């Protein structure tokens, strides 16, 4: 035989908040969920009038009392989809009043004579849901047909489903979001993106100063205090902030677009601040890099034009006829172009020393040229200058030196720290003779190595063949 049903135990264990009033609106019953929702003990409510237990004046009380009276006098269920009603907090929870938003159904319970003896209230604290709605829909409450019935369970299920949906929307939003409460800006809600931004620290329930101490001296606490005091939103764009993104790690610079939006209650008071924004660090760094590249491009174009101008002037001085000028000028521009191509292949981040030498020397026969040295990636500035130097040395060797006859050429280099040392040694060709005057090639080598690259160069007209040795500091591509 089954035990008789203890309806009082069932009532007390229902997870949704329920309470019952008599015709004078005094408490006659309340389940455990209701007492938890309003932070009261039953002994403090038993037999007490609802509006003595939860005093309120003005529109909120009028709306609630009218709904209870309608249910009592009409014998019909009365629904309050949404009502703002502040709750007095017990002294052990800090006292004062806390603004809350509720949804309630009032069901009349009739006696044998058909008259309403009691009013059963099912209530739901939807404060968090309503605030998330305001965030998601800009303060406009979307139509929800499931909220318009008089079926208490259906209404409760709809509220719970909507709460879950809005919470998922909040938690999975691509931008970071947080809700801060009170004068100390205690974290009440934080979404996944916000946690990712701050290194997944456990901050819910902590004031800002304790949760993120590194931001206090950066002025963000002052901003929040200003928003709370004035009730006016703050919009920040590309604001730099230093955050600790790993436990015990160093601070990392990030750039944020964000808004501090005050949460204003029905009485006009600011109860908290809604934070929403996005990490725009990658965009800011890309913009900085673009500006740097534009400045660098402008600098390189000016340098290239200056180089072309110098080539034209010096070639003109050393040419007896227009035909000689055209041939020499075209050859030197082609050498400059080859180096530009090598740099373009690497997006102007540098070029390999071996690649520049091979481009210049391969036309004279790879079997006659020996390159010796580890592969070195040169900076763009050094690559451009050395490309012109190698062109002048190769042209001279092809006209008067080892590459004009059956000789050979050996180019060897070493890197010590950031300094490049290179030797150009010709053998087996006609014995070189010192020039009677300094031609364009000599001046270009001097200007490139000593002037532009701040290096040193020595040219030795050894009877065995020309030897050119130079050292260039800071040659490697960073």
C-alpha positions in Angstrom: 0.0 0.0 0.0 1.4 3.4 -1.0 2.0 6.1 1.6 -0.5 9.0 1.5 0.8 12.0 -0.4 2.1 14.8 1.8 1.1 17.8 -0.3 2.9 20.2 2.1 6.2 18.4 1.3 5.4 18.4 -2.4 4.6 22.2 -2.3 7.8 22.9 -0.4 10.0 21.0 -2.9 8.6 22.6 -6.0 11.7 24.3 -7.6 9.7 27.4 -8.7 8.7 30.0 -6.2 5.1 29.8 -4.8 3.3 31.5 -2.0 -0.3 31.8 -0.8 -2.3 34.8 0.6 -5.7 35.0 2.2 -8.4 37.5 1.2 -6.7 40.2 3.3 -3.5 39.6 1.4 -1.7 38.1 4.4 0.8 35.2 4.0 -0.6 31.7 4.8 2.0 29.6 3.0 5.3 29.9 1.1 7.6 27.2 -0.3 11.3 27.0 0.1 12.0 28.4 -3.4 10.0 31.5 -2.7 11.7 32.2 0.6 15.1 31.8 -1.1 14.0 34.2 -3.9 13.0 37.0 -1.4 15.8 36.2 1.1 13.3 35.7 4.0 12.5 33.2 6.7 8.9 31.9 7.0 8.6 33.1 10.6 9.2 36.6 9.4 6.3 36.3 6.8 3.7 34.1 8.5 0.4 36.0 8.9 2.0 39.3 7.8 0.3 41.4 5.1 2.3 41.3 1.8 2.8 45.0 1.6 4.0 45.2 5.2 6.5 42.5 4.5 7.5 44.1 1.3 6.7 47.8 1.6 6.5 49.8 -1.6 4.7 53.0 -2.7 3.7 54.3 -6.1 3.1 52.5 -9.3 4.8 49.1 -8.5 2.6 48.5 -5.5 -0.5 49.7 -7.3 0.1 47.3 -10.2 0.7 44.3 -7.9 -2.2 45.0 -5.6 -4.6 45.5 -8.5 -3.6 42.2 -10.0 -4.2 40.4 -6.6 -7.6 42.1 -6.1 -8.7 41.2 -9.7 -7.9 37.6 -9.1 -9.6 37.6 -5.7 -12.8 39.4 -6.8 -13.2 38.0 -10.3 -12.2 34.4 -9.6 -10.1 34.5 -12.7 -6.3 33.9 -13.1 -4.5 37.2 -13.5 -1.1 37.5 -15.2 1.6 40.1 -14.6 4.2 39.4 -17.4 6.6 42.0 -15.9 6.7 44.3 -12.9 9.5 46.3 -11.3 9.3 45.8 -7.5 12.2 46.6 -5.1 12.9 44.1 -2.3 14.2 45.2 1.1 17.4 43.3 1.8 17.8 41.8 5.3 20.4 43.4 7.5 22.7 40.4 7.3 22.9 40.9 3.5 23.7 44.6 3.8 20.2 46.1 4.2 18.7 48.7 1.9 16.5 48.1 -1.1 17.4 46.1 -4.2 15.7 46.8 -7.5 14.2 43.6 -9.0 12.0 42.7 -11.9 9.4 39.9 -11.6 6.9 38.0 -13.6 3.9 36.6 -11.6 0.6 34.6 -12.0 -2.1 35.0 -9.5 -4.5 32.1 -9.2 -7.7 32.3 -7.1 -8.5 29.3 -4.8 -12.2 29.1 -4.1 -13.9 27.6 -1.0 -17.1 25.5 -1.0 -19.3 28.5 -1.4 -17.5 29.5 -4.6 -15.9 32.6 -3.1 -12.2 33.1 -3.3 -10.6 32.2 0.0 -6.9 32.2 -1.1 -4.7 33.6 -3.8 -1.8 31.4 -5.1 1.1 33.4 -6.5 3.7 31.8 -8.8 6.5 34.3 -9.2 9.7 34.4 -11.1 12.7 36.7 -10.7 13.4 37.8 -14.3 15.8 40.7 -13.5 18.7 39.1 -15.3 16.6 38.0 -18.2 15.1 41.4 -18.7 18.5 43.1 -18.6 19.8 40.7 -21.2 16.8 41.5 -23.3 17.5 45.1 -23.1 21.0 44.4 -24.3 19.9 42.1 -27.1 16.9 44.2 -28.3 17.9 47.7 -27.3 15.2 48.0 -24.7 12.4 46.7 -26.9 10.7 43.5 -25.6 10.1 41.1 -28.5 6.6 39.6 -28.8 6.4 36.2 -27.1 3.2 34.3 -27.6 4.1 31.7 -25.1 3.9 34.3 -22.4 0.3 35.2 -23.0 -1.4 32.1 -21.7 -2.9 31.5 -18.2 -1.1 28.2 -17.8 1.4 28.7 -15.0 3.7 25.8 -16.0 3.7 26.9 -19.6 4.7 30.4 -18.6 7.4 29.2 -16.3 8.8 26.9 -19.0 8.8 29.8 -21.5 10.7 32.1 -19.1 13.2 29.4 -18.4 13.7 28.6 -22.1 14.1 32.3 -22.9 16.5 32.7 -20.0 18.7 29.9 -21.3 18.6 31.2 -24.9 19.6 34.7 -23.8 22.3 33.4 -21.6 23.8 31.4 -24.4 23.6 34.4 -26.7 25.4 36.5 -24.0 28.1 33.8 -23.3 28.8 33.0 -27.0 28.8 36.6 -28.3 31.9 37.4 -30.4 32.5 40.6 -28.5 33.4 40.8 -24.9 30.6 41.5 -22.4 30.3 42.0 -18.7 27.8 43.3 -16.1 29.2 45.3 -13.2 27.1 46.1 -10.1 27.3 48.6 -7.3 29.7 51.4 -6.4 32.6 48.9 -6.3 31.8 47.5 -9.8 31.4 43.9 -8.8 31.4 41.5 -11.7 28.0 39.9 -11.9 28.1 38.4 -15.4 31.0 37.8 -17.7 31.0 36.1 -21.2 33.5 33.7 -22.7 35.2 36.4 -24.9 35.8 38.6 -21.8 37.3 35.7 -19.9 39.6 35.0 -22.9 40.7 38.6 -22.9 41.7 38.5 -19.2 43.3 35.1 -19.2 40.3 33.1 -17.9 40.6 34.6 -14.4 37.8 33.7 -11.9 36.4 37.2 -11.4 32.6 36.8 -10.9 31.6 38.2 -7.5 34.8 40.3 -7.2 35.1 44.1 -7.4 37.1 45.5 -10.3 40.0 46.6 -8.2 40.5 43.1 -6.8 39.6 41.2 -10.0 41.8 43.2 -12.4 44.2 45.2 -10.3 46.3 46.2 -13.3 43.6 48.3 -14.8 43.0 50.6 -11.8 46.1 52.8 -12.3 45.4 52.9 -16.1 42.3 55.1 -15.5 39.5 52.6 -16.2 38.2 52.6 -12.6 37.9 56.4 -12.9 36.0 56.1 -16.1 33.5 53.6 -14.5 33.0 55.9 -11.5 32.2 58.8 -13.9 29.6 56.7 -15.9 28.0 55.6 -12.6 27.9 59.2 -11.3 26.7 60.9 -14.5 24.5 58.1 -16.0 26.1 58.9 -19.3 27.7 56.2 -21.5 31.4 56.3 -22.4 32.5 55.1 -25.8 36.2 54.3 -26.3 37.9 53.6 -29.6 41.3 51.9 -30.0 42.1 52.4 -26.3 45.4 51.0 -25.2 45.3 48.7 -22.1 47.9 46.5 -20.4 46.4 43.2 -19.3 47.7 40.1 -17.6 46.6 37.4 -20.0 48.4 34.4 -18.4 48.6 33.5 -14.7 51.6 35.2 -13.2 52.6 36.5 -16.7 53.8 39.9 -17.8 51.4 42.6 -18.9 50.4 42.5 -22.6 49.4 45.6 -24.6 46.0 45.3 -26.3 43.8 47.9 -28.1 40.0 47.9 -27.4 36.9 49.4 -28.8 34.3 49.4 -26.0 31.3 51.1 -24.4 30.5 51.5 -20.7 26.6 51.6 -20.7 24.9 52.6 -17.4 22.1 50.3 -16.2 19.4 52.7 -15.1 16.6 51.4 -12.9 12.9 52.5 -12.9 13.7 55.1 -10.2 16.4 56.6 -12.3 19.3 55.3 -10.2 22.3 53.7 -11.9 22.6 50.2 -10.4 25.4 48.9 -12.6 27.3 49.2 -15.8 27.1 47.0 -18.9 30.5 46.6 -20.7 30.6 45.6 -24.3 33.4 45.8 -26.8 36.0 44.0 -29.1 39.7 43.5 -29.2 41.0 45.5 -32.2 44.7 44.9 -31.5 45.3 43.2 -34.8 43.6 46.0 -36.7 45.6 48.7 -34.9 48.9 46.9 -35.5 48.0 46.4 -39.2 47.3 50.1 -39.5 50.6 51.0 -37.8 52.4 48.6 -40.1 50.7 50.1 -43.2 51.7 53.6 -42.1 55.3 52.3 -41.6 55.3 50.6 -45.0 54.0 53.8 -46.7 56.7 55.8 -45.0 59.3 53.2 -46.0 58.0 53.1 -49.6 58.2 56.9 -49.8 61.8 56.8 -48.5 62.8 54.0 -50.9 61.3 55.8 -53.9 63.3 58.9 -53.0 66.5 56.9 -52.6 65.9 55.1 -55.9 65.3 58.3 -57.8 68.5 59.8 -56.2 70.4 56.7 -57.2 69.1 56.9 -60.8 70.0 60.6 -60.9 73.6 59.8 -59.7 74.0 57.0 -62.2 72.8 59.3 -65.1 75.2 62.1 -64.1 78.2 59.9 -63.6 77.6 57.8 -66.7 77.2 60.9 -68.7 80.6 62.2 -67.5 82.4 59.0 -68.5 80.8 58.5 -71.9 82.4 59.9 -75.1 79.3 59.4 -77.2 75.5 59.2 -76.8 75.7 55.6 -77.8 78.2 54.7 -75.0 76.0 56.6 -72.5 72.9 54.7 -73.6 74.6 51.3 -73.3 76.2 52.0 -69.9 73.1 53.7 -68.5 70.8 50.9 -69.6 73.2 48.3 -68.2 73.3 49.9 -64.8 69.6 50.4 -64.6 69.1 46.7 -65.4 71.4 45.8 -62.5 69.4 48.0 -60.2 66.2 46.4 -61.5 67.5 42.9 -60.8 68.2 43.8 -57.2 64.7 45.3 -57.0 63.2 42.0 -58.3 65.1 40.1 -55.6 63.7 42.4 -52.9 60.2 42.2 -54.4 60.3 38.4 -54.1 60.8 38.8 -50.4 58.3 41.7 -50.1 61.1 44.1 -49.5 62.0 42.3 -46.3 65.6 41.6 -47.6 67.4 39.5 -50.1 69.9 36.7 -50.0 73.6 37.7 -50.7 74.1 34.6 -52.9 71.0 35.3 -55.0 72.2 38.9 -55.8 75.7 37.6 -56.8 74.3 34.8 -58.9 72.0 37.2 -60.8 74.9 39.4 -61.6 77.6 36.7 -62.4 75.7 33.8 -64.0 75.7 35.4 -67.4 79.6 35.1 -67.5 79.5 31.3 -66.9 78.9 29.6 -63.6 82.0 27.4 -64.1 84.3 30.5 -63.9 82.8 31.8 -60.7 83.2 30.4 -57.2 81.0 31.6 -54.4 82.1 30.7 -50.9 80.2 31.6 -47.7 77.1 30.8 -45.7 73.8 32.1 -47.0 73.1 35.5 -45.6 69.9 37.4 -45.7 70.7 41.1 -46.3 68.5 44.0 -45.3 66.8 45.8 -48.2 69.0 48.9 -47.8 72.2 46.9 -47.9 71.0 44.6 -50.8 70.3 47.6 -53.0 73.7 49.2 -52.4 75.7 46.0 -52.8 73.7 45.1 -55.9 75.1 48.2 -57.6 78.6 47.5 -56.3 78.6 43.9 -57.6 77.4 45.2 -61.0 80.3 47.6 -61.3 82.8 45.0 -60.2 81.4 42.5 -62.7 81.3 45.0 -65.5 84.9 45.9 -64.9 86.0 42.3 -64.7 84.2 41.5 -68.0 85.8 44.5 -69.8 89.3 44.5 -68.3 89.8 41.7 -65.8 89.4 38.0 -65.2 86.0 37.6 -66.9 87.3 39.2 -70.1 89.7 36.3 -70.9 90.2 32.9 -69.4 90.4 34.0 -65.8 88.4 33.0 -62.7 86.6 34.9 -60.0 86.2 33.9 -56.4 83.8 35.7 -54.0 84.0 34.7 -50.4 82.4 36.2 -47.3 81.8 35.7 -43.6 79.4 37.1 -41.0 80.6 38.1 -37.5 77.7 39.3 -35.4 75.9 41.7 -37.8 79.0 42.7 -39.7 79.6 41.3 -43.3 83.2 40.9 -44.6 83.5 40.1 -48.3 86.4 39.6 -50.7 86.2 39.8 -54.5 89.3 38.2 -55.9 90.1 37.9 -59.6 92.8 35.5 -61.0 94.1 34.4 -64.4 93.1 37.5 -66.3 95.0 40.5 -67.7 97.1 42.2 -64.9 95.1 45.1 -63.6 96.5 48.6 -63.6 95.5 51.5 -61.4 93.2 53.9 -63.2 94.7 57.3 -64.1 91.5 58.9 -63.0 88.6 57.9 -60.7 85.8 56.7 -62.9 82.1 56.2 -62.1 82.6 52.6 -60.9 85.2 53.6 -58.3 83.1 56.5 -57.0 80.0 54.4 -56.8 81.8 51.7 -54.8 83.2 54.4 -52.5 79.9 56.1 -52.1 77.9 52.9 -51.5 80.3 51.2 -49.0 81.6 54.1 -47.1 78.9 56.7 -47.6 75.6 54.8 -47.6 76.5 51.7 -45.5 79.1 53.3 -43.2 81.6 50.5 -44.0 85.2 50.3 -45.1 86.6 49.3 -48.5 90.1 48.5 -49.9 90.8 48.0 -53.7 94.1 46.3 -54.4 95.4 46.2 -58.0 97.5 43.0 -57.5 99.3 41.7 -60.6 97.5 38.4 -60.1 94.2 40.1 -60.4 92.0 42.8 -58.8 91.1 42.3 -55.2 88.3 44.3 -53.6 87.7 43.8 -49.8 85.0 45.5 -47.8 83.3 45.3 -44.5 79.7 46.5 -43.9 78.2 46.7 -40.4 74.5 45.9 -39.7 74.1 44.0 -43.0 71.9 41.2 -41.9 68.1 41.5 -42.3 66.4 41.9 -38.9 
